[in-house]
Amino acid sequence: MDTHLHHEELHLQSSDLIRDVVIGMSDGLTVPFALAAGLSGAVESTSIIVIAGIAEIAAGSIAMGLGGYLAGKTEQDHYATELKREYHEVDHLREREIAETKEFFASIGLSESLQNAATDEIAQDKDKWVDFMMKYELGLDKPDPKRATKSALNIGISYVIGGLVPLGPYFFVDDPINGLKISIVVTLLCLFIFGWFKSKITGISPWLGAIRVTLIGALAAGAAFGVAKLLES
């Protein structure tokens, strides 16, 4: 029993990590790619692209990380509010909570006698009863108290790693167009691989997901480059 619970906890943490990496990496690969492509159509110095790209990666990683942190804190605050409300209902609306507990046991097919026995048993321990109602009545699992900080770091770091992929070629060439050509090949390849694994994890067709992610990145970069050229002319 303990082994099963421990495995489930690891599974949930792993799912959170994967979600954070997907959020950070997808934007990290796409946004700096589009920025670098747009600047390549407007400037003649790769140093400008590198400086602007690094500034965008720094700002983007902070913004994305902050978004992940606030989402984690909101989840914790929501759980704490519902937990306080559930304790109040157990203390002051006991009969209603007993009826709701019996309704749950009825919904999973227990006989009336077992419903009464199970409800009486779980209602003897207020803390366990509240935890039970939080999970099965409200569908809320207790959030990891460190989740907000972990999410911010995971998303921010993933954004930086993703953003350095399209920007990397500009460190080694002097001509922006040459840098863009290399960046296109490297970034689209990474987007394809990223999209394939992302789709594999989420259960949809890996090839369809990979092509879709790659096309989105290509369209974003193409649009940025085209707009820059149009404004330049």
N, C-alpha and C positions, 0 to 999 in steps of 0.2 A: 504493500500500500504506500509506504513512504517513498519507494522507488518511483512509483507512478506519479505521485505528486511532485517530486523533484524534477522528473522529466517534463511534466507539464509546465513548470515554472521556467525551465530552460527554453522550452519551445516558445513561450510567450515573449521572453526577453529577446530571443533570436528574431521573432517576427517584428518586434519594435525596431531592432537594429537594421533589419533589411529595409523596412519602410523608410527610416531616416536616410539611409544611404541612397535609396532610389530617389527620394525627394531632392537631396543635395546634389547628387551626381547628374541627374537629368537636367536641372537648371544650370549647373556648373558647366556642362558640356555645351549647352545650347546658347546661353546668353553671351558669354565672352566670345564664342564663335561668331555670332551675328555681329557683335561690336567690332571685332577684328576685321571681319569681312567688309563691313561698312567703311571703316577707316582706311582699309587698303584701297578702296575706290576713291578716296578723297585726299590722302596725304602721300608724300613721297619719301617719308622717313619711317623706318621700322621702329626707331627709338620712341617716336610718339605713340605708336601702336602698343609697344611694350609698356610704356608708362601708363597709358590710359587703361590698358588691359589689367595691369596689376592693381590700379586704383579700383577698377570695377569689381575684380575678384575680392578685394578686401571689403569693399562696401557690400557686395552681394552676399559674401559669407557671413558677415555680421548681421545683415538684415534677415537672411534665411535662418541663421542660428537663433536670433531673437524671436522669430516667428515660432520656431520649434519649442523654445523655452516657454513662451506665453501659452502655447497650446497645452504643454505639459502642466503648467501651473493652473490653467483653467480646468483641466481634468481633475486635478487634486482638489481644487476649491469646490467643484461641483460635487465630488464624492463626499467631502467633508460636510457640505450643506445637507445633502441627502441623508448622511449618517446621523447628523444631529436631529433631523426631522423624524427619522425612523425610531430613534431612542425616545423621542417625545411621544410618538404614537404608541409605542409599546407600553410606556408608563401611564398614558392618559386615555388611550383608546384601545385598551387591551382586547375587548371583545371583538372589535372590528379587525384587529390584527390576527386574532385567532381564526376568525372566519376566512380571512384572506389566505392564511396558511393552509387551512383545510381545503380551500379551493385549489391551491397548487397541487396538493396531494391527490385530489380528485382528478385533476387534469392529466396526471400521469398514470391513472388507472387503478389507484388503490381503492379497496372497499371502504365503506363508511367506518367500520370498526377500526381498520388500520389507519384511516385518516385521523380519527379521534386519538388513537394511541400515539401516532407519530407526532401530532400536534402537541399533545400533553407532554411528551418527552422533550421536544425541542424547546418548548416554552419555559421549561424549568431553569434554563441558563439564558439570562437576558442577552449577554454578549453574543453567544452563539446564535440565538434567535435573530438578533439584529443582523448579523453577518449573513444568515440564511436568507432573510428578506431582501437585503441589499443585492444579493447575487441572483436570486430566483424570482423575486417580485419586480425589482427594478432593472435587473440585468447588468449590474455594476460590479466589477471586480476592483478590489483595493489596489490603487495605483502605487507603483514604486515611488517612494519619496524622493529618490534621486533621478527620477525619469526626466524631469524638465531640464536639468543640467546635462544629463547624458544625451538627450535629444538635440540640444543646442550644439554640443561638441560634435556629435555624429554628423549632423546636417552641415555645419560650418566647414568641417574638415573635408567632407565629401565634395562640397562645392569648390573648395580650393583645388583639390586634386583634379576634379573634372575641368575646372577653368584653365589649369595649366596645360592641358592637352592641346586645345586650339591655339593657345598663345605661344607654346614652346618653340615652334619653327621660326618665329620672328626674332628669337634671340640669336639665331645662327646665320641669318641672311641680311643683306642690306636693301634689297628691293622688295617693297611690300607685295607686289604681285607674285613674285616667286615664293615669298613667305605664305601667301594665301593659297597658292597651289598645293604646297606641302601640307598646310593646315587642313585643307579640304580633304585630302586623302587620309590623313591621320585621324581627323575628327570623325569623318563619316564611318571609317572602319571601327572606331571606338564606339560610336553611337549604335552601329549595327550589332556589335558584340554585347553592348550594354542592354539594348532592346531585346536581344535574344534571351539573355539570362533573366532579365526582368519578367518577360513573358513566360518563361519556363517556370519561374517561381510562383507567379500569380495564376498559372493554370490555363492560359490561353495559348493559341498557336504561336510557337517561338518565331517562326519565319514571318508570319504576319505582323507580330509585334515588333520584330527587328526592322522590318521594312518601314513600318509606320513611324517609329522613332527616328530612323534615318531620314525619311522624307521631311519630317517636321523640322529637324535641324538644318537640312539643306534648304528648305523654303525660307526659313528665318534668315539664314546667312545670305541667300540670294536676294531676298527683299531688301536687306540692309545695304548690300553692295549696290543694287540697282538704284535705291533712293540716293545714296551718296553720289553716284555718278550723275544722276539727274540733277541734283542740286549743284554739283560742280559745274555742269554745262550751262 
